[in-house]
């Protein structure tokens, strides 16, 4: 049986005889003979074949390189992180970095896929898309936060302006009230001063010498004539020794339009220069009269009184006539020498 020779002329291994056991141990004498010698080429072969007599070994297969999918995976993970952080508005400021890295890593991963160095094109593309989405969400969230902050700032500024306006309005209102109060106080002060001046002028007007008149607001005109010496006929009480007895005559006229009462004005008060009360004489004659009753409009009445002046007060004395009711009750005082 002939062994076919391959076209390149390389020898083929001999076929094992039938019925032989490949796992059986070799005979001691056949150990060396069983080892085949390297085959030699019988002659010159085609181009690239080993030279005659050179041993030929079959080539080992070259292992295929592992795909570089790490950047695509990292891009997708960073894109997911960027989107999640962007959706959490309070963390938007942290989302731009992983989103940007996702875009960069995804672009590099797509480049590897085009070169045949990676096989996860979907992951790299998803990383790019998620990264761009995360950047857009981050920018949108930033714009939203800035707008909200600006709105809150504007609202606070508006509230501050409104509070300032209310404060200024309240201050102006308080100043206006204070000005009105000052005006009222000033007007009241002037009124009181005018009343005091009027009262002082009225007080001066009611301090008269004998023979002059004073008219009350209701129209009662009162006049005290100059005192005259008086000689009593008989007296109820003995006058002081060395006293000068004088007559005081007071005339009242109703110049108003209503009836006037003389109640409480019948007996004047007479004092000496030292302010001591002067002794009043009652002689029982009809010459002495008291002012009593009331006066019709245009009616006139005269009261006649006698007093004993001590020699020490013979130089000056006063006659006090009081008229009116309540706070309108006023006195008129005439002062002068007894003659």
C-alpha positions as a printed NumPy array, in Angstrom:
array([[  0.   ,   0.   ,   0.   ],
       [  1.409,   3.28 ,  -1.054],
       [  1.112,   6.439,   1.09 ],
       [ -0.041,   9.453,  -0.797],
       [  2.31 ,  12.369,  -0.756],
       [  0.844,  15.82 ,  -0.12 ],
       [  1.289,  18.434,  -2.822],
       [  3.98 ,  20.321,  -0.909],
       [  6.016,  17.134,  -0.638],
       [  5.881,  16.92 ,   3.181],
       [  5.857,  13.336,   4.445],
       [  2.749,  12.059,   6.152],
       [  2.987,  10.017,   9.356],
       [  2.756,   6.327,   8.873],
       [ -0.471,   4.636,   9.697],
       [ -0.494,   2.568,  12.827],
       [ -0.838,  -1.147,  12.164],
       [ -4.263,  -2.499,  12.741],
       [ -4.896,  -4.14 ,  16.05 ],
       [ -2.234,  -2.247,  17.976],
       [ -3.045,  -0.763,  21.418],
       [ -1.795,   2.773,  21.74 ],
       [ -1.933,   2.578,  25.561],
       [  0.114,  -0.602,  25.832],
       [  3.703,  -0.213,  27.255],
       [  6.547,  -0.358,  24.834],
       [  9.02 ,  -3.132,  24.679],
       [ 12.4  ,  -2.306,  26.131],
       [ 14.092,  -3.015,  22.935],
       [ 11.67 ,  -0.955,  20.938],
       [ 11.738,   2.271,  23.037],
       [ 14.182,   4.075,  20.928],
       [ 13.034,   2.632,  17.684],
       [  9.491,   3.755,  18.423],
       [ 10.434,   7.431,  18.521],
       [ 10.029,   8.723,  15.017],
       [ 12.66 ,  10.896,  13.594],
       [ 11.792,  14.323,  12.356],
       [ 10.576,  14.302,   8.855],
       [ 12.743,  15.78 ,   6.16 ],
       [ 11.58 ,  17.286,   3.014],
       [ 12.514,  15.176,  -0.027],
       [ 13.337,  18.115,  -2.143],
       [ 12.858,  21.763,  -2.656],
       [  9.305,  22.821,  -1.993],
       [  7.285,  25.858,  -2.853],
       [  8.155,  29.367,  -1.677],
       [  7.966,  29.803,   2.106],
       [  8.578,  26.107,   2.754],
       [ 11.536,  25.113,   4.958],
       [ 14.798,  24.218,   3.296],
       [ 15.595,  20.561,   2.711],
       [ 16.828,  18.865,   5.81 ],
       [ 15.348,  21.508,   8.233],
       [ 12.83 ,  20.131,  10.772],
       [  9.244,  21.408,  10.261],
       [  6.831,  21.993,  13.126],
       [  3.144,  22.97 ,  12.53 ],
       [  2.316,  26.618,  13.653],
       [  0.389,  27.302,  16.937],
       [ -2.874,  29.376,  16.697],
       [ -2.57 ,  33.099,  17.835],
       [ -5.118,  33.98 ,  20.643],
       [ -7.67 ,  36.732,  19.695],
       [ -7.383,  40.072,  21.73 ],
       [-10.004,  40.776,  24.462],
       [-12.592,  43.516,  23.586],
       [-12.048,  46.946,  25.355],
       [-15.595,  47.469,  26.684],
       [-14.688,  49.218,  29.952],
       [-15.135,  52.788,  28.694],
       [-18.589,  52.011,  27.269],
       [-19.71 ,  50.494,  30.584],
       [-18.255,  53.414,  32.54 ],
       [-19.984,  55.878,  30.181],
       [-23.395,  54.268,  30.72 ],
       [-22.953,  54.115,  34.531],
       [-21.771,  57.747,  34.709],
       [-24.63 ,  58.818,  32.422],
       [-27.178,  57.167,  34.741],
       [-25.552,  58.817,  37.774],
       [-25.551,  62.23 ,  36.028],
       [-29.25 ,  61.959,  35.103],
       [-30.256,  60.829,  38.606],
       [-28.286,  63.646,  40.256],
       [-29.708,  66.144,  37.768],
       [-33.281,  65.081,  38.558],
       [-32.58 ,  65.707,  42.252],
       [-32.715,  69.506,  41.975],
       [-30.759,  70.093,  45.151],
       [-27.889,  67.976,  43.749],
       [-27.836,  69.434,  40.215],
       [-24.475,  71.074,  40.89 ],
       [-22.982,  67.549,  41.272],
       [-24.499,  66.062,  38.102],
       [-22.538,  67.913,  35.446],
       [-19.221,  66.137,  36.162],
       [-20.417,  62.506,  35.783],
       [-22.568,  63.552,  32.805],
       [-19.575,  65.181,  31.101],
       [-17.375,  62.15 ,  31.803],
       [-20.146,  59.92 ,  30.388],
       [-20.109,  61.886,  27.136],
       [-16.292,  61.745,  26.925],
       [-16.028,  58.024,  27.793],
       [-18.959,  57.144,  25.509],
       [-17.387,  58.967,  22.582],
       [-14.091,  57.131,  23.157],
       [-15.979,  53.838,  23.501],
       [-17.774,  54.436,  20.166],
       [-14.371,  55.076,  18.598],
       [-13.158,  51.716,  19.912],
       [-16.272,  50.055,  18.468],
       [-15.598,  51.577,  15.039],
       [-12.027,  50.293,  15.211],
       [-13.204,  46.824,  16.213],
       [-11.577,  47.073,  19.645],
       [-14.877,  46.978,  21.558],
       [-18.212,  45.225,  21.147],
       [-20.561,  47.235,  23.461],
       [-21.692,  49.937,  21.041],
       [-25.135,  50.099,  22.699],
       [-23.647,  50.812,  26.117],
       [-21.298,  53.495,  24.777],
       [-24.126,  55.131,  22.81 ],
       [-26.417,  54.958,  25.853],
       [-23.653,  56.577,  27.935],
       [-23.355,  59.456,  25.41 ],
       [-27.128,  59.969,  25.313],
       [-27.464,  59.799,  29.108],
       [-24.484,  62.14 ,  29.536],
       [-25.964,  64.727,  27.178],
       [-29.318,  64.331,  28.941],
       [-27.614,  64.747,  32.32 ],
       [-25.858,  67.912,  31.135],
       [-29.145,  69.33 ,  29.83 ],
       [-30.931,  68.405,  33.06 ],
       [-28.103,  69.935,  35.09 ],
       [-28.249,  73.154,  33.079],
       [-32.05 ,  73.225,  33.294],
       [-31.976,  72.582,  37.041],
       [-29.35 ,  75.3  ,  37.437],
       [-31.483,  77.736,  35.477],
       [-34.54 ,  76.738,  37.541],
       [-32.68 ,  77.18 ,  40.815],
       [-31.256,  80.533,  39.716],
       [-34.741,  81.648,  38.653],
       [-36.21 ,  80.519,  41.971],
       [-33.461,  82.22 ,  43.925],
       [-33.987,  85.371,  41.88 ],
       [-37.751,  85.175,  42.445],
       [-37.279,  84.673,  46.177],
       [-34.809,  87.551,  46.26 ],
       [-37.228,  89.757,  44.343],
       [-40.036,  88.742,  46.692],
       [-37.921,  89.516,  49.723],
       [-36.865,  92.812,  48.178],
       [-40.504,  93.618,  47.44 ],
       [-41.472,  92.699,  51.004],
       [-38.616,  94.833,  52.32 ],
       [-39.722,  97.729,  50.094],
       [-43.317,  97.29 ,  51.235],
       [-42.213,  97.147,  54.875],
       [-40.058, 100.22 ,  54.319],
       [-42.989, 101.98 ,  52.656],
       [-45.293, 100.996,  55.526],
       [-42.689, 102.174,  58.016],
       [-42.266, 105.458,  56.183],
       [-46.038, 105.873,  55.969],
       [-46.378, 105.083,  59.664],
       [-43.554, 107.506,  60.443],
       [-45.181, 110.226,  58.345],
       [-48.538, 109.511,  59.959],
       [-46.925, 109.656,  63.398],
       [-45.19 , 112.892,  62.465],
       [-48.483, 114.296,  61.185],
       [-50.222, 113.244,  64.401],
       [-47.372, 114.705,  66.421],
       [-47.598, 117.942,  64.411],
       [-51.353, 118.073,  64.963],
       [-50.823, 117.335,  68.646],
       [-48.232, 120.091,  68.841],
       [-50.626, 122.438,  67.073],
       [-53.393, 121.426,  69.463],
       [-51.111, 121.9  ,  72.46 ],
       [-49.941, 125.226,  71.091],
       [-53.545, 126.296,  70.478],
       [-54.493, 125.119,  73.956],
       [-51.536, 126.951,  75.426],
       [-52.508, 130.11 ,  73.589],
       [-56.114, 129.664,  74.685],
       [-55.033, 129.19 ,  78.288],
       [-52.717, 132.162,  78.032],
       [-55.538, 134.193,  76.507],
       [-57.882, 133.075,  79.258],
       [-55.256, 133.828,  81.863],
       [-54.615, 137.192,  80.266],
       [-58.332, 137.811,  80.105],
       [-58.716, 136.693,  83.707],
       [-55.801, 138.916,  84.721],
       [-57.287, 141.806,  82.781],
       [-60.662, 141.118,  84.369],
       [-58.97 , 140.864,  87.741],
       [-57.349, 144.239,  87.161],
       [-60.657, 145.602,  85.929],
       [-62.276, 144.472,  89.193],
       [-59.735, 146.354,  91.276],
       [-61.156, 149.873,  91.267],
       [-60.974, 153.131,  93.194],
       [-64.123, 154.411,  94.849],
       [-66.594, 155.989,  92.454],
       [-65.887, 153.715,  89.424],
       [-68.128, 150.958,  88.04 ],
       [-67.761, 147.353,  86.864],
       [-70.21 , 145.438,  84.651],
       [-70.552, 141.652,  84.904],
       [-70.999, 139.469,  81.832],
       [-74.743, 139.09 ,  82.444],
       [-75.197, 142.885,  82.463],
       [-75.171, 143.713,  86.19 ],
       [-73.442, 147.06 ,  86.656],
       [-72.174, 147.806,  90.182],
       [-70.738, 151.061,  91.535],
       [-69.407, 151.929,  94.988],
       [-69.527, 155.605,  95.771],
       [-66.847, 157.4  ,  97.731],
       [-67.296, 156.773, 101.461],
       [-68.889, 159.482, 103.583],
       [-68.871, 160.102, 107.336],
       [-71.82 , 158.564, 109.144],
       [-73.42 , 159.453, 112.475],
       [-75.416, 156.559, 113.883],
       [-78.511, 157.293, 115.94 ],
       [-78.396, 154.208, 118.046],
       [-76.501, 150.955, 117.543],
       [-77.045, 147.401, 118.5  ],
       [-73.345, 146.979, 119.277],
       [-71.003, 149.604, 120.636],
       [-68.37 , 150.622, 118.03 ],
       [-64.669, 150.503, 119.   ],
       [-63.324, 153.56 , 120.745],
       [-61.532, 156.16 , 118.611],
       [-63.109, 154.569, 115.474],
       [-64.094, 156.54 , 112.421],
       [-67.611, 155.661, 111.314],
       [-68.204, 155.856, 107.544],
       [-71.047, 155.128, 105.159],
       [-70.609, 152.886, 102.139],
       [-73.174, 153.091,  99.325],
       [-73.303, 150.419,  96.562],
       [-75.585, 150.879,  93.55 ],
       [-76.447, 148.036,  91.124],
       [-78.246, 148.327,  87.772],
       [-79.504, 145.509,  85.528],
       [-78.34 , 146.492,  82.026],
       [-79.094, 143.075,  80.585],
       [-82.217, 141.542,  79.094],
       [-82.95 , 138.981,  81.827],
       [-83.871, 139.198,  85.477],
       [-80.858, 138.979,  87.801],
       [-80.792, 137.614,  91.341],
       [-78.831, 139.387,  94.071],
       [-78.814, 136.346,  96.343],
       [-75.578, 136.219,  98.339],
       [-74.609, 139.801,  97.439],
       [-76.527, 141.719, 100.116],
       [-73.655, 142.443, 102.481],
       [-70.181, 143.504, 101.238],
       [-66.954, 142.641, 103.052],
       [-64.872, 145.554, 104.336],
       [-61.217, 145.21 , 105.356],
       [-58.627, 147.661, 106.634],
       [-55.189, 148.181, 105.111],
       [-53.859, 145.202, 107.093],
       [-56.577, 142.92 , 105.747],
       [-58.507, 142.739, 108.984],
       [-62.278, 142.696, 108.881],
       [-63.903, 146.033, 109.783],
       [-66.676, 146.21 , 112.394],
       [-70.143, 146.664, 110.783],
       [-72.685, 148.926, 112.481],
       [-76.407, 148.287, 112.718],
       [-78.145, 151.314, 114.192],
       [-81.716, 150.191, 113.647],
       [-82.611, 153.202, 111.518],
       [-84.058, 153.042, 108.076],
       [-81.009, 154.707, 106.548],
       [-79.099, 151.43 , 106.216],
       [-80.342, 149.068, 103.474],
       [-79.259, 145.659, 102.181],
       [-79.292, 144.49 ,  98.578],
       [-81.822, 141.677,  98.368],
       [-84.216, 140.079,  95.916],
       [-83.72 , 140.403,  92.21 ],
       [-83.564, 143.057,  89.511],
       [-85.668, 143.187,  86.399],
       [-84.059, 144.466,  83.192],
       [-83.344, 148.197,  83.606],
       [-84.092, 148.149,  87.359],
       [-81.741, 149.82 ,  89.878],
       [-81.121, 149.209,  93.611],
       [-78.848, 150.774,  96.241],
       [-77.429, 149.316,  99.419],
       [-76.265, 151.534, 102.277],
       [-73.9  , 150.228, 104.975],
       [-72.041, 151.73 , 107.949],
       [-68.623, 150.624, 109.259],
       [-66.4  , 151.711, 112.123],
       [-62.808, 152.108, 110.939],
       [-60.027, 152.049, 113.548],
       [-57.703, 155.003, 113.601],
       [-54.823, 152.774, 112.442],
       [-56.739, 151.959, 109.233],
       [-58.127, 155.411, 108.611],
       [-55.752, 155.97 , 105.71 ],
       [-57.06 , 153.191, 103.361],
       [-59.611, 150.392, 103.367],
       [-61.34 , 148.108, 100.817],
       [-64.906, 147.127, 100.013],
       [-65.438, 143.653,  98.496],
       [-68.678, 143.036,  96.57 ],
       [-69.324, 139.478,  95.393],
       [-71.87 , 138.445,  92.775],
       [-72.725, 135.391,  90.704],
       [-73.139, 131.637,  91.13 ],
       [-70.728, 128.755,  90.831],
       [-67.568, 129.394,  88.832],
       [-69.088, 132.621,  87.518],
       [-69.083, 134.151,  90.998],
       [-66.686, 137.111,  91.013],
       [-65.833, 139.878,  93.403],
       [-65.166, 143.546,  92.765],
       [-62.905, 145.399,  95.191],
       [-62.831, 149.162,  95.637],
       [-59.943, 150.629,  97.573],
       [-59.259, 154.118,  98.83 ],
       [-59.128, 156.459, 101.8  ],
       [-62.208, 156.884, 103.949],
       [-62.7  , 160.51 , 102.842]])
